Amino acid sequence: MPGSSNDLASLIEDADHDKPAVLALSEEALNEAFRPGYKPLCHVEVCKLADIARSALRLPPSVPPTEVRILNAGSFDKVFIIRFNSIATVARVPFDVPAARDPIRLRSQIATLDFLKTHKPTIPLPRVLTAVADSDDPLRAPYVVSEFCRGTPLTIQEWYVDMSDASRDAAIELLADNWVKIVTPISFQSMGSIVRDPARPSGFRVMPMISQFPGQATPLLDPSVAMLDGHKSLGDYWTLTMEGHRRQIVDFWPDNDHSVVVLDLRYEKYTLGHLWQCYEAILELVHIAASLDPLADAPAMALMHADYFFWKNILFSADRTRIEGIID
């Protein structure tokens, strides 16, 4: 199979044995080996990515990679595995779309991994070896190179059909134990997205929350956002969020004609008057919820993982008795 360690040797150009081997695989070739007909590109130079991984592992420049292939691909990122004999690393490269390559979002992702590794060391996370959050690097793409975790995710077939009740219960205990470790309250006194801040004693702070599920066309965040502190309470967050929605409605329908027909995400028709009624109802619920928040004056923050799924990003040991890595 193209991209395997055996076939890769034939793709290494080594005419001059006094020079380091040069990887000759392209991203297009790796795409085809990953999934026939798979087309999306990060526009990344694979040989340079291998050089970055080699440097992160502190290997001599003369050591050639023995395996380079696409490990997986999602909506925003492509993940490469780069192996040097028995040593492997994983490189995550975002696709070349604004939502995926927003540097503020990427810096927050990197900072969150670093924060967890430093302040919650019992959570089995891969360590970040090197990372760049913008496209100014010689690779011309952002990337995160991290340790390789050897575990594998549980499959739906395994979970619902193959596992015994006892094995499934044990897996649930493992998942619950790590979830508790993740969401244990942390030192931050505001809510939002973690970023690095050398001026703070912990080396980190929280900025206003970045949307968890951006659209493909999401523009780059305003860089000034990265300099702000996060919201002190849910009431603050939702009040500002609703104000943002109000401005969007006013900007889109400046005449404020309540008889104008608008469409929701399911293409169902409503009038602008009905939209404003929905807005006012949600705003009232926000005010009620904020008034009932017992932590409004003394917030206790917790990390939340919206994608905590055993078949996507939780890697178990081969015997399913340990969690080897939480990789998202």
PyMOL commands that set and color helices and strands:
alter all, ss='L'
color gray80, all
select helices_A, chain A and resi 5-11+27-34+46-56+98-101+103-119+156-162+165-183+223-227+234-252+272-291
alter helices_A, ss='H'
color red, helices_A
select strands_A, chain A and resi 12-13+22-23+67-73+77-84+87-94+128-132+143-147+193-196+204-207+261-263+269-271+314-316+323-326
alter strands_A, ss='S'
color yellow, strands_A
deselect
rebuild
show_as cartoon
